[in-house]
Amino acid sequence: MRHLLAGAVALAMGTGAAGAGSHLDGLTLQLKWVTQAQFAGYYVALEKGFYEEENLDLTIKPGGPDIAPTQVIAGGGADVTVEWMPAALAAREKGLALVNIAQPFKSSGMMLSCRKDTGITTPADFPGKTLGVWFFGNEYPFLSWMSQLGVPTEGGDDGVEVLKQGFNVDPILNGQADCVSTMTYNEYWQIIDAGVSPDELVVFKYEDQGVATLEDGLYVLEEKLADEAEVDKLVRFVRASMKGWKYAEENPDEAAEIVLEYDETGAQTEKHQKRMMGEIAKLTAGSNGALDPADYERTVASLLSGGSDPVITTAPEGAWTHAITDAALN
């Protein structure tokens, strides 16, 4: 398996624009989850030498079920983190000054997948049901949605029973839950691969329900943006990353194969990663890396509409900037 320190490889081989012996600026990226095609753009940029061309030595740190990206960056374990905006804004309100510097993902891939034999056909059928929900910051869009529907999340005939779902789909397979949280590019296909027919499911895409929030943005601590040298590194990082993302969109099978080469666990399969990359390309399509203010406002509005327990209590200020993408794209 390839080591994830591109700079060390580049210096050893003496390749790329930086040239042998050149000093590469170090930068560490913390992923939201494990090595998979969800993060293909970064691995493609690493493999193709796009970071090296920008004089960067990038370290990619995979995530996992016990890794909270916001905690990693707060503790100085990363310079940039991939995070969903609900978790980032919730952390910002609690005092962690995260700022979105780029938004490679234009659309949300989050869904609630339900078995038709439970009688669920519309959200009006949720009361009385058990719904699997991811936590660790991923619960915020769901809670906002239930609040907008006026459906309590404490159980009972008029509410829903929330099952704290692990990062798998076991609850819907073993009958523990009527619905589970899934992503278009990952867990939905785990249900299908387990033998459940698509005709046996009804899915509710957060995009279609009007409660989609931004996912997989790039965040840094606000203090970095006051340092000219750090800003320069971030501009180069975003430029190389977006080059990687667009390459991945145009060459999905190759991108998936690159991801597999960097999967040090050996847990991923070619079939699953190629299928995932095809779905991921739909979510990054239309983004040049710059955050769309309308998408941001929609996310904030969704998070503020949490009834008595909103995800955030006031509209954030200074939570995003175009300074990095403007410089990277021009």
N, C-alpha and C positions, 0 to 999 in steps of 0.2 A: 504493500500500500504506500502511496506517496505521502511524504511528510508534508504538513501544512505550512511550513515556513518557506514561502516562495523565494524570499531574498537569499536564503542560504543556498538554495539550488541555483539561483541565478548567478551568484558570485562564484560558485564552484565551476559552473559551466562557462562563465564569461560571456553570456548571451544577453541580447536585449539592448534597448536604447541606453540603459544606464552604463553598460560596459563593465568589463572585468575590473574589479578593484574600486569601483565607484561606491560611494556611501549611499545606502538606501535608507530612507526614513521609515522607522518602524511604526506600525499601526495594528491594533488588535480589534477584530470584529467578533462580537458575541452573537451567535445565532439564537433564535427563539426555540428551536427544536433540534432534533438530531440531523445528521447529514442526510439530506434527501433533496429531490428536485425542487422542492419549495424554495431552496436557496441556490438554485443552479447558476444564476447570474454571477454570483461571487466566485464559485468554483470554476466556472468557465473563464472568467477574467483572470483568475489565478493561473490556470492551466495554459491559457493562451499568451500569458506574459503581459497582459494589459496593465497590471499594477506595476510590474517592473518597468514598463515603458514610462510610467509616471513617477519613476524613482521611489517606489514604495515597496517595503518589505511587509507584506500583510500576513498576519496570523489569524486563522479562522478557528474560533472555539465553538464546537458543537454544543447545543443545549441538550435538555433531557427533562424527564419528569420531576427531577429534584433541583432543577436549575431555574432560578427566576432572573431573567435578563436585567431587570431594574436593580436587583440587589447586586449583581455582578458589576454593573457600571458604577453604582453608588460606592462600591468598595474599591474602585480603582482597578478592577480586573479586566476592563476593556475600555477602548476609546470610543467605540461606536457599538450600538446594539440594534438588533432587529426586534421590533416590538409592535404589538397592536396598539392603536391610538387610545382605546379606552383605558388600558392598563397604564399607558404613559401619562395620560392626563390625570388619572386618579393618583398616580405617584407624585405628579407635579403639585397637585392640590395639597398633598400631605407633606410637601417640603422638598422633594427631590426635583431640582430644576432641569427637567428633560426638555429638549427642543428638537422638533422634527426638522431635519435638514434636507430630506429627500423622501419621495414617496413612489418607489418603483411599482407598487401594486395599485392599480386604478380601481379594481372591483373586489368585492368581498366573496370569498369562497365558502362562507359559513352557511350551514343548513341544519334543520332539524329533520331527521329521517324517522318516519313512523310506519309501523305495520298497519296495513289496511284492515286486517282482521280485528283490530282493536276498536273499529268503528270511527276512527278519526279521518275526516275528509277535509275539514277546515279548522282554523284556529278556534272557532266557537266550540269545537269538540274537546278542547284540552282539559277543561275542568273535570276533576275526578280521576285524571290520568297521572301516571308517573313518568316524568321526563328526565332523561339523563343530561346532566350539565357539567361541562368542564369548569374547574375553578382556577386558581392561581392567576387571576386577572382576566380569564377568558369568559367569566360568567356575566360580565357587565352588559354586553349587548342583549343577552337573554333576559336579564332582569329588567332592562329598559323596555323590552318588547312586552313582557308580561304586564308591566305597569301601564303601558299604553293600552293594552287589551282590558285592563281592569281585572286581571286574574291574580288572586293572591298566590304566594308561593310557599304557604305554610301548610298545604294539604287541605283536606276537607272536600265536601261535595262541590263547593263553588270555586275551589282553588286547585292547584296542581301540587303533587308531591315531587319535590326536587331530589333526585338521586345524584349524589356527588359521583360523577362518572370518571373512571380512570381513563387513561389515554388509549382506549380500545373500544370495541363495540360489543363486548360480551353481554351487557345488560339486555340488549334487544334480541340477542340470540338465545339467551337462557330464560327469557320471560320476566326478568326483573323490572324492565322498563317498557313502556309502550312506544316511546320515542327516545332517540339518542342524538347527541350532538355529532355532526359529521362535517367534514370539509369536502368540497366537490372533487378535490384531487387526491383524497386519501381514504378517510374512514368509510365513506359511502361505498367505495370499491371493496373494502374489507367485508362489508355485509354481503355484497354480491358474490365475492369469492368464497364466502362461507356457505353458499348454496341458496341464498334467498333471491328470488327473481325480482327484477325491477318492477314487474307488474304487481308484486305483493307489497310494494312500498308506496307511500305518498311523502313527498319531500316539500319542505317549506324553506325556500331560499330567503335569507335575510334581506338580500337586495330586493326581492319581489314584495316583501312585507313592509318596505319603507323604513327599516330599522338597521340597515347595514351600516357598519362603522369601518373606518379605515384599518387595514391590516398590513403587517410587514413593512412598516416605515423604518427609516434610519434615524436614530436618535443619539444625541450627544448631551453631555452636561453643559449648561449655559456658559459656564466659566471658560470652556474651550473657545467659544466664539469671541472672547475678548483677547485672545492670544493670536497675533498675526501669523506666527509660524504654524500654529495648529490649524487655523483657517485654511492656510495654503495646502496643508496635507489633506484636509477634508475635501477641498475642491478637487484635488487630484484623485482622491479615493472615489468620490461620486462619479467623476467622469469615466474612470476605468470600470466602475461597477455597472453603470448604465450601458457601456459598450458591451460588457459581458451579458447583460440581460437581453439586449437586442439581438446579439448573436445567438443566444439560447432560444429566443422566440423563432428565429429563422432556421435554426438547426436543432430541433427538439430531440431527435434521437441521439445525435452526437453529444448534446448537453447532458442527457441522461446517462450516457456511457461515462462521461467525465465525472459525474457525481459518484457513480459506482466505484470509480478508481480511488476516490477520496474517502469512501466509506470504510473506515478502519475496523468497524465491527463485523463487516461481512454480512450484515443482517438484511440488506436490501436486495431485491431481485430486479433483473432487467425488465421483466414484464411490467412490474408495478411502477418502476421509475420512469419508464417511457410513457406509460399511461398518465402518470402524475405530471410529467413535463408538458404533455399535451393540454392538460387542464390548467396548469400554471400559466402557460402562454396566453390563455384567454384572460387571465386576471391582470397580467402586466401589459397587455395590448393597450395602446392609446396613451401610455405614460412615457414621458421623456425624462422622468425623475422629479419634475417640479410638482409640488403639492398643489392641487386644485382647491382654491379657497372655498368653492361651493361644497366640495366633498368634506372639507374640514368643518364648515358650518353645519352641515347635515349631521355629522358625527357628534358635534357638541350638543346640538338640539336633541338628539336621541338620548345622550347621556344625562342631560338636564331633566328629561321627562320621566324621572324615576319615582314620581309620586312622593311618598313620605320618606323614601330612602333612595334618592338619586345617586348616580355614580359620582357626579361632581355637583357641587352646590352653586357655583358661580362660573360664568364664562371665563375661560383662562385668558391671560394676556401674555404675549411673548412666547407662546408655545410652539411656534413654527417660524421658519424664515426661508425666504427665497435667495438669500445672499449666496449660499453655497451653490445651488443649482444654476443661478444666473451666471456665476463665474465659470462654472464647469461647462455650461452649454454654449458659452460665447467665446 
